[in-house]
Amino acid sequence: MKKFVPYANEADVLHIGHLCIENRLDRITISGDVDLMADQAGLRDARALLQVLTDVVARLAAQDLPATLPPPDVKTVANPFG
């Protein structure tokens, strides 16, 4: 598994089973599913997921966090194809 540094960039994506873990500067998005089977592959996936979540928790715990983040500033732009 490649090194995944939580909140480091807007590009890294990990796949564990059919689980997709996307890195962002202000959030980690986890979507999809993974079956943690009682076999070597299941153990490998469980360890990978545990490592990612451990890294996320450590990164969050090391910061002075706000109670909540403000909603994103969304802007509407004219359709360049319309």
N, C-alpha and C positions, 0 to 999 in steps of 0.2 A: 504494500500500500504506500502510495506517495505521501509525503509529509503534507498535512493539512493544518494550516495555521489559522485558527478561527478569527474572523473579523479583519483579516489582513488585506483582502483585496475583493474585487468584484468579479473574479474569474474562476476560481477553483471550484470544481464539482467532483464529489466522490460518489461512487456507486458501491453499495453493499447489498447484494441480492438485487432486488428491484427497488431498493431504497435509493433516493437521490438526495444528496446533502450538498446544498449550494452555499457558498461563502459570499457574504456581503460585508460591507464596512460597518453596518449597524444591525445586522441580523444574520442568523443561520436559518435557512429554510430546509426543512426535511419533509419529503413527500414520497409517496409510494409505499411499498411493503417489502418485508423480508421474512422468510420462514427460517427460524433458528432451529434446524433439525437436530436430533440427537445423534450427530455424526461428526466427523472431523471438519467437514465444510461448515456445519452449523457452529461449531466451536470457533472456527476461524472468523466467521462473520460476527459472532457475538463479541469476540475480543476486539475486532476492528471498530464496531459500534461503541463499545465501552471506551476505547481509547479516544475516539472523536468526542464523545460526551464529556469525558474527563477533562480533555483539553478545553472544551467550551466553558465548563464550570470554572476551571482554574483561571481562564482569561477574564471571565465576568467577575469572579471574586476578587481579583487583583485591581479592580477599577472602582472609582467612586461613581456609582450609577445613579441616574435620576430615577424617580418613582416610575415614570413612563416616558417614552419618547413622544415628541409631538408628531402629528400626522405629516406625511410627506407633502411637500409643496408641489402640487400637480398643476401643470399648465396645459391648456389646450392650444394647439397650433393649427394653422390652416393646412388643409390637405394639399400637399404639393402635386398630387395627381388629379385633383378635381377641378 
